[in-house]
């Protein structure tokens, strides 16, 4: 099981997201639970990024919502931000 650490930027983006889209809150928590159990579950479409973000990973919450994160150890992931494709990348 992966421990999730919410970074300050993630918290701020999360609060903004659920304020404007309260229906995404449950979807996000379901995805985070799934991620904690299996970070590379096919439903999440987790992938390593390239270019300037080559040290980071991303997973999807539907069509236009991404979570940017990095693994800090084999048992911990640091959540950096959440938002649309344009906001995250």
Residue, then its C-alpha position, 0 to 999 in steps of 0.5 A: x500500500x502506498x502512503x499519499x502525501x498531499x503537497x501544499x499546491x495539491x491541497x490548494x488545487x484540490x480545494x479549488x476543484x471541489x469548490x467548483x465541481x463538488x461531484x469530483x470529490x468522490x471520484x477523486x477519493x475513489x481514484x486515490x484509494x485505488x492508487x494507494x492499493x495499485x498505483x499502476x492500475x489500468x483504470x488510472x492510466x498512470x504514466x511517466x512523464x517526459x521532457x522537463x517533467x521527466x522525474x514525475x508521473x501522472x494519472x487520470x481522473x476521467x477525460x480532463x483531470x490529471x494528478x501530477x505526483x512523484x514517488x519519494x520511496x517504494x511506499x510513498x507518493x507525493x501528490x504535487x497538483x491536480x487539474x486539467x491537462x493545461x493546468x498540470x502540464 
